[in-house]
Every structure is written in C-alpha cells, then in structure tokens.
Amino acid sequence: MTPVSTDQNAGDTSQCEGVALDGCNTLGFSARARALSEPHTVEAARAQVLASRQAGERLVVIGGGSNLVLLPWLDAHVMRPAFDEVIITPAEDGLTATVSVEAGKRWHALVMELAAAGWWGYENLALIPGCCGAAPIQNIGAYGVELADHLLRLEVMSLEDGSCRWMNREECGFGYRDSIFKGALEHRVLITRLELQVSRQASPRLGYGDLAQRVSAALPQGEEVTPLQVAQAVIATRSEKLPDPAQLGNAGSFFKNPQLPQAEAQALLTRFPSLPHYPQADGSIKLAAGWLIDQCGLKGARRGHVGVHAQQALVLVHFGEGAVTELLALAQEVREAVHTRFGVWLEQEPRELGMMPEG
C-alpha cells in the first residue's frame, strides 16, 4: 500500500492541490482528493482504516469507478482495494461450488473465469465493468440476472474501527439497483469479500433481447449450450450497444429503468402501446428508460463535451476535455424531457461523490 500524502489543511479546498483521481472513474472527468492508497491485502486496508481514524481524516472507498460521478474535489483519503484472491470450493457431489472472491477482483474477469470452467450462475453479467467489491452496492444486473441471485454472503470491514463481520443476503437489503450499502451503510463499511454459489447444472437465461438467437446461431448442431457461449453472446450484444469506457468516457446506464404500479403503467401503455415493458414479481411493471429517452428525440444528442450515446440512450458519454457540470446539466435535461412527455421521473443510477469547488 502506497499512500500519497497531500496538504493536511482540511478547511480550505482552494489551497489543497491533492492527488489526481482522473484514472479512478470511467467517465474521465478531472477530480482530486487529499490522498490515495491502494492496499493489496485486507490487513493493509485495516491498517489504513486505523491510520485514517487516528489522523482524524475522512476515508472514502471506491472500486473501478464505473458507476460513479466524481465531482472535482474529495475532501478525503480515497482507498481503492487491490486485493483480488479467488478461491473456488466445489461441493462433495461436484454439482455446485462456493466462490470466495476479494473486493479488488475485476468483475468481468471473474465471470469469464467461471464461465470458461463450466460454472453456471453469472454468465449473463459478462462485460459489466468495475470490481467485485462494488458489485453489491447497486446489485448489478443484466439480461434477467442480478448479483443477489446467487450471493451467499459477504464480508464487510467497518471504516470506524477496522473490525470485520459477515452479512447474509437478507441483511444486504437488495433491490433493483439498490442495497443497504447505498443507504444505512453508505461510506460506513468496506466490502472485502463475496461468497457466491455457482452450479454445473445448465440454467441458461436467454429471454432478454436476442440472446437466444445469438446462442443458437453459434451452437454446433447437437451440442448443449455452455455458460461460456452465453457469456460470449452477452459480450457481443453489449459491445454493439454500449461504448467501451476505455475509448469513450461513460458510467454505463446513467438512469434506472423505472418501475411503476400496475395501474399507472397500464395507463401509460394505453397511450403508448409500443413502450417496452416487463412485469415484475411484485406486480409492478418495469419500463425501458432508453425507449422513453429515445422518444423524446435525445438519442445521439450532443451538448458540448457530453452527449447521449447514439446506440443506447440510457448511456451518457463524455467525449473528453469536458466538465462534470456539463454532464449533470444534460442528465437534468433528459429527466425533464421524459417527465414532460410521459409523466415519469428517471432516477440516476451512478452515485455522485465529492463536491464542487467554492466560488
């Protein structure tokens, strides 16, 4: 772990040059913090927690920065976990296994390792950027699968005293792109490790988009589908619609798909019968936010250094050299346009972190 020390004057942000966080968020906006450290072990992370506590400095944890809008200044010590051990323990019958993965492991790398080894469970979540420790925060999901579906438990470290404890799935308060880590435990714990369950028994989830068609086209005649083939189909689909953050700054889906009570959704569908919608187990109906934005004529729109992606209206992009204020203004324009036409307020998915400079 190599902390980068900065000006310790905590009161005046104008006098704190700090350390650059430009590589810590996939949107690519400039941001700075008082210090940055990347512990390579859980023990090193605990040492930093205790050191920050003793110094009286605020400690903030971030992962890959793929679901984050960084504002220009973080008056804090930023810690990025770099521990990434993966242990797969098969059950005695060999049909299931427990996967123990540390927070710093890249999520997509884990998915592909499991799929290549023939383990079912998370193949639909291929190509989602970010680290495993951040995955539970917004309960990442795609193509009918969510992280919570196969999560057994996770370990958290208190940012107050460095103590660790395990939390089961129920304690995490998972919902659609939501969890207790965006609520009561936000900025209070570091997720250090996940335990997931995977299976050898085939359970392909191909009901979304053209996944079934893609898998069928790539499947040799007479052969059974594998998790790797499903993952590859997901990668192909996502690559066609979503920009690579390494090439074009973005935070993935910028808005959640709204879920409305059945009566409210049905009234909207009466007016707009072609609106894509998905009934949920609780009776509500999920609507396609991208379609709503597209119908407002904003797909592909550009506002200075930022814009709405031309292939997927859910994604806001940063073309480079821009300011985060441009992105936030565009997001508000999109929300207001959708509300004016459809009466639906879109909720932002990426979390904002930091503050704007004074003056």
ZIQUINOR-V637800 format. One record per helix or strand. SS is the DSSP state (alpha for helix, beta for strand). FROM is the first residue (numbers start at 0). TO is the last residue. If there is no record, write none. Layout:
ss:SS from:FROM to:TO
ss:SS from:FROM to:TO
//
This chain:
ss:beta from:3 to:3
ss:alpha from:12 to:14
ss:beta from:18 to:19
ss:alpha from:21 to:23
ss:beta from:31 to:36
ss:alpha from:41 to:54
ss:beta from:58 to:60
ss:beta from:67 to:69
ss:beta from:72 to:78
ss:beta from:85 to:89
ss:beta from:95 to:101
ss:beta from:105 to:105
ss:alpha from:106 to:115
ss:beta from:119 to:119
ss:alpha from:122 to:124
ss:beta from:130 to:130
ss:alpha from:131 to:134
ss:beta from:140 to:141
ss:beta from:144 to:145
ss:alpha from:146 to:149
ss:beta from:150 to:157
ss:beta from:163 to:167
ss:alpha from:169 to:171
ss:beta from:174 to:174
ss:beta from:177 to:177
ss:alpha from:179 to:181
ss:beta from:188 to:198
ss:alpha from:210 to:217
ss:alpha from:226 to:240
ss:beta from:248 to:252
ss:beta from:254 to:254
ss:beta from:258 to:259
ss:alpha from:261 to:270
ss:beta from:276 to:278
ss:beta from:284 to:286
ss:alpha from:288 to:294
ss:beta from:301 to:302
ss:beta from:305 to:307
ss:beta from:314 to:317
ss:alpha from:323 to:341
ss:beta from:347 to:347
ss:beta from:350 to:352
ss:beta from:354 to:354
//
